[in-house]
Amino acid sequence: MKQQKQPLLFIPGLLCNDRLWHHQIDHLDDLAEMSVADLSQDDSIPEMAARTLAGAPDTFAMAALSMGGYVAQEIMRQAPERVTRLALIDTSARADTEEQLARRGALIKQVEKVSPSWFTGVTRRLLPLLIHPGRQQDSELIAIIKEMAEGIGRDGYLRQQHGIMNRQDGVADLAAIDCPTLVLCGREDVLTPVKIHEEIAHHIPNARLVVIEDCGHLAPLEQPHAVTAVLRYWLSGVN
């Protein structure tokens, strides 16, 4: 008997779009009807979540990376009954630290001076925060990252950063999540290290933690085969 496809909503991170999930969309088609949220239109996490919910199926599985993870956690606050499965990838439940807020503020000031037509989003200086050290010269991977950033654009980036900076701390809300939950991260994720994901998995009842080796912050792009394989087990209900 052929397995019925389930709705699966991908939620991308800062300066990311559907290309982040390209491999997963290509290889999970037998299990899921997939769509990708647009997080470039709003400047607060609750508004991003509300817009995403308005365009989503009645019930759905949800896989989210980084900023998308903040939105996914907000969706779990706004409409937990609609989410059948949750995957939080390279993200955090914590609000920004003072150091993180200062870094974002400095980036915003730099970007505000740039013409929208000149915005490239990701510079060589920022790449070490995003991808594994061994991929710093991977021209194909870097081209995808830059193309996604240019697609979001300067104004979208500024809205996203303001939303991230003003998000609430969500650690206390994790215990209320009761759907099957996968917590996944890259071993070498600099922005949201493994210990952040251990904290998330500790607070969500029966969550499963998976660490992807030789991988930085953008796991679906850096290690697409491994991430797709783990998501396949998650979608199939294999523990």
N, C-alpha and C positions, 0 to 999 in steps of 0.2 A: 504494500500500500504506500503510495507516494506521500511523503511528509508535506503537510501544509506549510506554506511560507508564512513567517511571522514578520510584522512590521519592525524595522530596525532603523532608528534615528541616530545618525552620527552628528556629533557636535564638535566643531573644530576649535582650535586654540587661537590665540592672538595672531593676527596677520595670516591666518590659514583659511583655506576653503576646501572644496570637495577633493582637490588633488591630494590632500593629506591622506585621504582614505581610498586612494585609487586602487591599490592592490586588494584591499578588503572588499570593495564594491565589485571588482572583477571576479573574485573567487568565493564569495559567500552567496552568490545568486541562487543557488539551489536551496538555501535555507531561509532566505529573507527577502522581503520587499524593502529596499533601502532608500533613504533620503538623507540629505545633509542640510542642517540648519544654517541660516544666514545670521551671523552675529555682528554685522557691520552697520546696522541701522540705528542702534540704540546706545545710550551712554550710561546705562545702569544695568546691573546684573538682573534685578527683578524684571525690568522691561524686556531684556533679552529673553528671559525665561517665559514671560507671558506671550511674546511674539512667537516663540518656538512652539509653545503649547497650542496657540491658535491655529497653526498650520500643520499640526501633527495628527496622526490617526487617533482614534478613541483610546486605544491601548497600544503600547509599543515597548520594545527593548531599546535601551539607550546606551551608546558608547561615546565617551566624551574625553577630550584631551585638554589638559592645562586650563586655560580660561574657560573652555567648554566644560571642564569639570566643575568650575564654580557655578556655571549656569545649570548644569545637571543637578547639583546639590540644591539649588534654588527651586528647580522643578520638583524635587522630592519634598520640598516644603509646601509648594503651591498645589501640587496635584499628585501625591504619591500613589493614589489608587489607579492611575493611568499607566504606571511603569511596571512592566512585567519582569524585566531584568535590567541590571545596571552594571556598566563597566566604567570605572574611573581610572584614567590613564595619565601618567606623568602630570599629576595635579596636586592640590593641597586643600585641606579644610581650614587652614589658618588664614586670617587676615594678613595683609602685608606688614612686615616689620618696618621700623623707622628707616633702616638702611634701604629696604626695597622701595619704600615710598620716595625717598630722596633720589634713587636711581631713576625711577619712572618720571619724577618731576623734571629731572635734568634732560631726559630724552624728549619729553614733551616740549620743553623750551627750544630744543634744537630743531625739532620737526616743525614747530609753529613758524619758524623763520624760512622754511623751505616752500617753494612753489609747489602746489599739488602735482603739476606736470613733471616735477623733478624728483618726486618722492620715490625712493627705491626700497624703503622699509628696512632692509637688513644689510648691514655693512660687515666687512670682514672682522671688525672689532667685536661684533655681537655673536658671530658664528660659534666661538668656543662655548658660549652659554647654551647653545641650541643642539649641537650635534657632537658625537663622539670624537675625541682627538684624532682618531685614525681616518675620519671622513672629512677633515678640514680641506683637503685638496680634491675632493670628489666633485668634479665640475657638474655632473649631471644632477646630483642631489642638491647642490647649492643653487643651480639654475631653477629647480622646482621651488625651492624656498623663496627665492627672490621673485619669481613670477607670481606666487601666491600673495606675497606682500604687496606687489604693485597692483594686483587685482583688488585687494581691499582698499588701497589708496590712503592718502594722508588723512583725510577727514574721518574715514572709518577707523583708522588706527587711533586717532585722538579720542574718538568716542569710546573705543574699547579700553584704552588705558584709563580713562576717567572712571569707567565702570569697574575695572579691576581695583583701582585705588580706593574706591568707596564701598567695596563689598564687606559684608559682615563676616565675623569669625563663625565658622559653622561646625566646630568640633562637637559642641553640645548636642547638635541635631543628628549626628550620625547614628546614634543608638536607636532612633526611630525608623531607620531604613530596614524594611523586612522582606524585600525581594532578593532573589539570588544575586549576589554582588561579587564582581571580579575587581580586584585592585591590581593594576599592572604598571610597572615602570622599568626604565632602562637602568642598568647597574651603574652607569656613569652619568646619570642625570644630575647636572650641576644645579639647575634651577629648583628642582623639587626632588631632593635626594631620597634614597631608599627609606631612611628613617621616617620621613614624612608619610610614606605609604604604609609603613608598619603601624604608624599611629592610626591612620584611617582604617586599616583592616582590623586593628584591635577594637575599635569602637563600634564597627558595624557588625551586628550579630551574624555569625557564620560566613563572613566574607572570606574570599580566597585571595591570597597574595601571590603574584607571579612576578619574578624579576627576570628581565631579558638581558642576557649577557652581551658585552661589546656594543652598548647602546646608550645614547644620550637622551635628550628631552623629547625628541620627535620620533618615538618608537614606531608608529605605523609606517613612516617613511624610511627610517634607518634599518629596521629589521622587519620588513613587511611580511615575509613568509612566517616568521615566528609569531608575530602578532595575529596574523590571520588564523594560524593554527589554534592559538589559544582562544580566540573569539569563536571559532567553530565549536570547540568543546563547550564553551560558555553558552552559546546559543542552543546547543543540543541537550543541555541539562546534565552534562557529564561533570561530576565533581572530582 
